Amino acid sequence: MATQSARRKKLHATTSSFCQSLINPPPPEELIQKYFTTNNPRITEHGPEWAQFRLPFLAKTFTGASGCEEYFSVLSQTLKMKMDKDAFPGPEDYIVDTEAVAGEEDANAGLKGAVSVVGKGTFQSIKTGKEWHEQFIYRFSGFDEDGKIGHWEIWADPLSAWVAVGE
C-alpha cells in the first residue's frame, strides 16, 4: 500500500507541476524533456476531424518527442493560450488512479496510471484576435516508473475555437 501511495504522490506531483508550467511555459522541448517519457510520448487534442483545416491540432495524435513539439508549434500558430495562476485547482481536485490502463498501447507496454484535472483559460485566435474563456479537461496516462507522462489528452471547446479562428 505504501508503494501505491508513493506512486499516487509521484503521478500527482508530475501532473500538477506540468499544469503549473503551462501558466508561463518554457520552450516545448524543455516541457517534453522534463515531463514526458522518452519512449514514444503522445499528445491528443480531441475534436472533430472536419475541423482540422482550421484547427490542425485537433483529432490527431502527435507521437514521439518531435511529434509533441509539432503539436505545440501547430497550436501556437493558431491560438494563444493565457492562463492565470488559478487556472488549475488545488491538489484535492486532481483525480489519480495508479492502476488505470488507458488503451491497448499502454497495456502492451506495461504503462499504468491516469490523472485527470479540469482547468480554465482564455484563448485567442492568432488570425482574428477573437478571444474566449473556456474550461477544459486534461487526462494524463501511460506513466513510466519515474512518473513521466506517456500520453496527454485534451478535451476543450473546439466549437469556440472554430468560430474564433474564422474562415
Secondary structure as the mmCIF struct_conf table of DSSP 4:
data_model
#
loop_
_struct_conf.conf_type_id
_struct_conf.id
_struct_conf.beg_label_comp_id
_struct_conf.beg_label_asym_id
_struct_conf.beg_label_seq_id
_struct_conf.end_label_comp_id
_struct_conf.end_label_asym_id
_struct_conf.end_label_seq_id
HELX_RH_AL_P HELX_RH_AL_P1 ALA A 2 SER A 21
TURN_TY1_P TURN_TY1_P1 LEU A 22 ILE A 23
BEND BEND1 ASN A 24 ASN A 24
HELX_RH_AL_P HELX_RH_AL_P2 PRO A 28 TYR A 35
STRN STRN1 PHE A 36 PHE A 36
BEND BEND2 THR A 38 ASN A 39
STRN STRN2 ARG A 42 HIS A 46
HELX_RH_3T_P HELX_RH_3T_P1 GLU A 49 PHE A 53
TURN_TY1_P TURN_TY1_P2 ARG A 54 ARG A 54
TURN_TY1_P TURN_TY1_P3 PRO A 56 PHE A 57
STRN STRN3 LEU A 58 LEU A 58
BEND BEND3 ALA A 59 ALA A 59
STRN STRN4 LYS A 60 THR A 63
HELX_RH_AL_P HELX_RH_AL_P3 GLY A 64 THR A 78
STRN STRN5 LEU A 79 LYS A 82
TURN_TY1_P TURN_TY1_P4 LYS A 85 ASP A 86
BEND BEND4 ALA A 87 PHE A 88
HELX_RH_3T_P HELX_RH_3T_P2 PRO A 91 ASP A 93
STRN STRN6 ILE A 95 ASP A 97
TURN_TY1_P TURN_TY1_P5 THR A 98 GLU A 99
BEND BEND5 GLY A 103 GLY A 103
HELX_RH_AL_P HELX_RH_AL_P4 GLU A 104 ALA A 109
TURN_TY1_P TURN_TY1_P6 GLY A 110 GLY A 110
STRN STRN7 LYS A 112 SER A 125
TURN_TY1_P TURN_TY1_P7 ILE A 126 THR A 128
STRN STRN8 GLU A 131 PHE A 143
TURN_TY1_P TURN_TY1_P8 GLU A 145 ASP A 146
STRN STRN9 ILE A 149 ILE A 149
BEND BEND6 GLY A 150 GLY A 150
STRN STRN10 HIS A 151 TRP A 155
HELX_RH_AL_P HELX_RH_AL_P5 PRO A 158 VAL A 165
#
